[in-house]
């Protein structure tokens, strides 16, 4: 894995782990107006990036996570200010924030990497099991992206719409807090759906993807038919989730 692509995979794994799995909801909300939380978040990013890069590429490239972390805190600081000022543009700010983080990683690798060499001990160990380091990291990155980052992205995307129940019965149930399904089932179904669709796309079984989407729609048919607003909400969530899987499947 002696290439910029391998280095990119490691840095992206570090980024998504730090931004989604090692950041609590409380920290994500408070770092906009609490510099201490923003600094802690950045330190976590830095330590994770340094650790992963040191293990996989040695000490020669540690300037990259350092530069990326400095840029990260600047981007998050600006994002926090904009989030407080433009509260109706949460998803747009969030999407731009993630795009800028990824661009900063690409630029840092382009500028500071020079023929990166992957840890030969790890390469030799994996080769005993006929495992390619690049393929392993690609699949690891896919799983990391399609679980929590994709779930949060879909949630924020849907929150940007002013969804209201058109069906009085659905609205009444929601107001009363009555059970309308399994707790967190929607999020879990979305995660499984994305992982299955990626797996099918990876082996070229595109027809089966339609079957998965159809099966998912059948379970919600009655609610969709009775509540057009929910149908639109459901369709937007499904299509946006699919939109996240397609580029991941094409690139990785």
N, C-alpha and C positions, 0 to 999 in steps of 0.2 A: 504494500500500500504506500509506495514511495511517490506520492503525487499530491497536488493541491486538492484534488477531490477527496482523498482520504482525510486530509487535514480539515477540510470544510465539514465533513461528516462529524468529526469529533467536536468541532466548535459549535455546530448546530445542535448536537446532542446536549452539550453543556448549556447552551442558551435555553432550550426548551425545558430542560430539567430545572434550571434555575428560575425561570420565569413562571413556570406552571406547577411544578411538583414540590419545589422547595420554597415556595412563597404562599403564605396563608392568605385567605380572603381578607382577614383583618389588615395584614401588612399591605396588600394590594390597594385597599381603600384608604389607609392612613398615610401612606408614603407621599401622597399629594400635598399634605400640609404638615407632615412631621419629618423634618430632615433626618432625624435619627433612624427612622424606619427605612428611609430611602438609602441611607448610608449602609445599614445592615444588609439590605437587599443586594446592594452592589458588592459588598464584601463577600457575601455568599456566592455571587456570580464569579467573582475573581478567584476565590479559593477553589471552586469547582472547576473552572477553566484551567487554572494552573495545575491542579491535581491530574485531570484527565490528559492534558497535553504533556505533562512531565512523564506520565506512565507510558504514553503511546509514542511520543516523539523526542523525549529527553528535554534537557534544559535550554537548548539553543533557540527554541521558538517561544519562550515564555513571555517575550515582549508582546506577542499577539493577544493573549487574554488580558494583559495589563492595559493595552491600548483600547481594546474592545470594552473593558469595564469602565474606563474613563469616559468613553463616548456614551456608554450605557447610562451612566448616572446623569449626564447632561440631557440625553433624550428623555429619560424618565422625569427629570425635573421640569422640563418644558411641557411634557405631556400632562403632568400634574396641574400646572397653571392653566393650560387650555381646558382640561377636564372640569375644573372648578368654574371656569368662565363660560364654557359652551356645554352645558349639561344635556342639551338635546342632540349632541353629536358624539355621543359616547362611542358608538361602534366605529365611526369614521376615524376618530382620534386613536382608538385602539388599533385599528388596521394599519394606519399610517405609522404608529409607534412600532409595531412588529416589522413592518417593511423596512423602516430605518435601521432597526437593530440588525436585520439580516444583511442589509447593504453594508453596514459598518464592518461586519464580519468578513464579507467578500473583499472589501477594500483592504482591510488589515492583512488578510492572507496574501492578496496580490502584491502588496507593498513589502511586507516583511518576511515572507517565506521564500526560501531559496533551496530548491531540491530537497524538500522534507523527506526524511527517512524514518519509516515506521519501525518500532521496536522489534528487532530481529528475534528476540526470545519469544515474544508473543506470537510472531508470525510462524516460527518453527513449531511452537506448541499447537497452534491451530491447524497447521499443515498435517500434523499426525492424524487429525480427525477429518482431513480433506475439507477444511473450512477456510474459505477465503475471507480475510479480514474486511475487505471492502463490502462484500455481500452481507456479512454479519452486521456491520455497522449500518448499512442501508436498511436492513430489516428492523434493527433496533430503533433507528430513527423513525421509521414508518409507524411502529407501534406507539412510540412516545408521542408523535404528532396526532395520530388518529384517536387517541383516548382523551386526555384532558384538554390539550390545546384546541382540538376540533370541537369538543363539547362546549367549552367556554365561548368559542367564536360563534357557534350556532346560537347559543343562548343570547349573546349580546346583539347579534344580527336581528333576532326576532324581537328583542326588547326595543329595537329602534322603530318598530311599528306600533301604532296605537290600536292593539287588538282588543275588540269588544265582542262579547257573545251576542249573536243575533237571536239565539234561541232562549226564550224566557226561562225555560226549565233548566238549561245549563247554567244560566246566570244565577238562578235561585240556589242551585246546588253549590255553586262556587261560593256564594255569599254565606251560606250556612256552614261551609267547611266540611260538607259531607264527602265521604270517600268516593272518588270517581275512577280509581285505578290503583295499582301497586305503587308504593312509594319509590320514587326515582326510577320507575320502570322506563319512562320515556328516554331518559339519559342513557340508561343501560342498553336499551334497544338501539339507540343511535350509535353507540360505540360498537356493538356487535355488527350492526349493519355496515358500518364503514370498514371494519376489519374483514368482513366476509366479501364485500364488494372489491376491496383491494386484492384479496387473495384470488378471487375469480378473474379479475382483470389481469393479474400477474401471469395466469396460466392460459389467458385468451378465451375464457368461457364467458363471453359477453352476453350471450342469450340468457344465461342463468341469472345475470344481474337483474334482468327484467322480471324474472320469476320472484326474486327476493323482494323487489319493490312492490309487486302485485300482492304478495302474501302479507306484506306489512299494511298495505292499504285495506285489505279485506277485514283485518281486525278492527279497523276504525270506520268501516263503511257506514254503519248505522248512525254514528255520531256525525260523520261528514255529511250524510244525506239530510239530517235534521238541522244541522247548524252550518250554513254556508261560510260564516266567518271562521269557524274552526277549521273547515276544509281548506280555506285559503292559508291559514296559519300553518296547518299541517303540511300543505304542499310546499310552501316557502321553506319550511324547515328541512323537508326531505331533499328538495332540489339544492339548497345551499350546502347541505351536508355532502351531497353527491359532488357538488362543485369543488369541495375541498379534497375529495378523494382522487378525482381525475388527474390534477397536476402532480400529486404525490405518486400516483401509479405510473405516470409518464416519465417522471424524473428519476424515481427510485425503483 
